[in-house]
């Protein structure tokens, strides 16, 4: 969400809207948590069989492409 104030734009997030104070450790923890989730998801995806991939509408090439992506993307 963005808010216009005069000539500047302020970006807000759900945490900021909830009144929580941002600090670098909180942002870093959130970022590391997001990276860990992506890593787990991609690792789980890489272990799915072709039958399971068809159930979720993916093909092996798409799985391999997604699993090869770095966790920070």
Phi and psi restraints in degrees (value plus and minus 20) as a CYANA .aco file:
   2 UNK   PHI    -142.8  -102.8
   2 UNK   PSI     129.2   169.2
   3 UNK   PHI    -147.3  -107.3
   3 UNK   PSI     109.9   149.9
   4 UNK   PHI    -109.4   -69.4
   4 UNK   PSI     107.0   147.0
   5 UNK   PHI    -151.6  -111.6
   5 UNK   PSI      79.5   119.5
   6 UNK   PHI      46.3    86.3
   6 UNK   PSI    -138.5   -98.5
   7 UNK   PHI    -120.8   -80.8
   7 UNK   PSI     -17.5    22.5
   8 UNK   PHI    -136.8   -96.8
   8 UNK   PSI     137.5   177.5
   9 UNK   PHI    -134.9   -94.9
   9 UNK   PSI     110.5   150.5
  10 UNK   PHI    -128.6   -88.6
  10 UNK   PSI     104.9   144.9
  11 UNK   PHI    -111.7   -71.7
  11 UNK   PSI     111.7   151.7
  12 UNK   PHI    -142.6  -102.6
  12 UNK   PSI     133.0   173.0
  13 UNK   PHI    -142.1  -102.1
  13 UNK   PSI     148.6   188.6
  14 UNK   PHI     -76.5   -36.5
  14 UNK   PSI     -56.5   -16.5
  15 UNK   PHI     -85.2   -45.2
  15 UNK   PSI     -60.5   -20.5
  16 UNK   PHI     -87.2   -47.2
  16 UNK   PSI     -58.6   -18.6
  17 UNK   PHI     -86.8   -46.8
  17 UNK   PSI     -47.8    -7.8
  18 UNK   PHI     -98.9   -58.9
  18 UNK   PSI     -23.2    16.8
  19 UNK   PHI      66.9   106.9
  19 UNK   PSI      -8.4    31.6
  20 UNK   PHI    -100.2   -60.2
  20 UNK   PSI     124.5   164.5
  21 UNK   PHI    -103.8   -63.8
  21 UNK   PSI     111.2   151.2
  22 UNK   PHI    -107.4   -67.4
  22 UNK   PSI     118.6   158.6
  23 UNK   PHI    -163.3  -123.3
  23 UNK   PSI     139.5   179.5
  24 UNK   PHI     -78.6   -38.6
  24 UNK   PSI     -61.3   -21.3
  25 UNK   PHI     -81.9   -41.9
  25 UNK   PSI     -56.8   -16.8
  26 UNK   PHI     -87.9   -47.9
  26 UNK   PSI     -64.8   -24.8
  27 UNK   PHI     -84.7   -44.7
  27 UNK   PSI     -62.3   -22.3
  28 UNK   PHI     -83.0   -43.0
  28 UNK   PSI     -63.4   -23.4
  29 UNK   PHI     -81.7   -41.7
  29 UNK   PSI     -63.3   -23.3
  30 UNK   PHI     -82.3   -42.3
  30 UNK   PSI     -63.3   -23.3
  31 UNK   PHI     -83.2   -43.2
  31 UNK   PSI     -66.1   -26.1
  32 UNK   PHI     -83.7   -43.7
  32 UNK   PSI     -57.6   -17.6
  33 UNK   PHI     -84.3   -44.3
  33 UNK   PSI     -63.1   -23.1
  34 UNK   PHI     -82.8   -42.8
  34 UNK   PSI     -63.6   -23.6
  35 UNK   PHI     -81.8   -41.8
  35 UNK   PSI     -61.9   -21.9
  36 UNK   PHI     -84.5   -44.5
  36 UNK   PSI     -58.9   -18.9
  37 UNK   PHI     -84.4   -44.4
  37 UNK   PSI     -64.4   -24.4
  38 UNK   PHI     -82.0   -42.0
  38 UNK   PSI     -62.3   -22.3
  39 UNK   PHI     -82.2   -42.2
  39 UNK   PSI     -66.0   -26.0
  40 UNK   PHI     -82.6   -42.6
  40 UNK   PSI     -64.1   -24.1
  41 UNK   PHI     -83.0   -43.0
  41 UNK   PSI     -63.7   -23.7
  42 UNK   PHI     -90.0   -50.0
  42 UNK   PSI     -54.9   -14.9
  43 UNK   PHI     -86.8   -46.8
  43 UNK   PSI     -62.5   -22.5
  44 UNK   PHI     -83.8   -43.8
  44 UNK   PSI     -61.3   -21.3
  45 UNK   PHI     -81.1   -41.1
  45 UNK   PSI     -59.1   -19.1
  46 UNK   PHI     -87.4   -47.4
  46 UNK   PSI     -39.1     0.9
  47 UNK   PHI    -115.4   -75.4
  47 UNK   PSI     -21.1    18.9
  48 UNK   PHI     -94.5   -54.5
  48 UNK   PSI     123.2   163.2
  49 UNK   PHI     -98.5   -58.5
  49 UNK   PSI     148.3   188.3
  50 UNK   PHI     -81.5   -41.5
  50 UNK   PSI     -55.2   -15.2
  51 UNK   PHI     -84.3   -44.3
  51 UNK   PSI     -64.9   -24.9
  52 UNK   PHI     -87.0   -47.0
  52 UNK   PSI     -56.7   -16.7
  53 UNK   PHI     -81.8   -41.8
  53 UNK   PSI     -62.7   -22.7
  54 UNK   PHI     -81.6   -41.6
  54 UNK   PSI     -55.7   -15.7
  55 UNK   PHI     -81.2   -41.2
  55 UNK   PSI     -53.9   -13.9
  56 UNK   PHI    -120.4   -80.4
  56 UNK   PSI     -13.8    26.2
  57 UNK   PHI      62.1   102.1
  57 UNK   PSI       6.1    46.1
  58 UNK   PHI    -136.9   -96.9
  58 UNK   PSI     138.5   178.5
  59 UNK   PHI    -132.1   -92.1
  59 UNK   PSI     145.0   185.0
  60 UNK   PHI     -78.8   -38.8
  60 UNK   PSI     -53.7   -13.7
  61 UNK   PHI     -85.9   -45.9
  61 UNK   PSI     -62.1   -22.1
  62 UNK   PHI     -84.7   -44.7
  62 UNK   PSI     -62.4   -22.4
  63 UNK   PHI     -78.3   -38.3
  63 UNK   PSI     -68.3   -28.3
  64 UNK   PHI     -83.2   -43.2
  64 UNK   PSI     -59.4   -19.4
  65 UNK   PHI     -83.2   -43.2
  65 UNK   PSI     -67.0   -27.0
  66 UNK   PHI     -87.0   -47.0
  66 UNK   PSI     -61.2   -21.2
  67 UNK   PHI     -86.7   -46.7
  67 UNK   PSI     -45.8    -5.8
  68 UNK   PHI    -102.9   -62.9
  68 UNK   PSI     -31.4     8.6
  69 UNK   PHI     -86.8   -46.8
  69 UNK   PSI     123.4   163.4
  70 UNK   PHI     -86.2   -46.2
  70 UNK   PSI     132.2   172.2
  71 UNK   PHI     -85.2   -45.2
  71 UNK   PSI     -39.7     0.3
  72 UNK   PHI    -107.7   -67.7
  72 UNK   PSI     -20.1    19.9
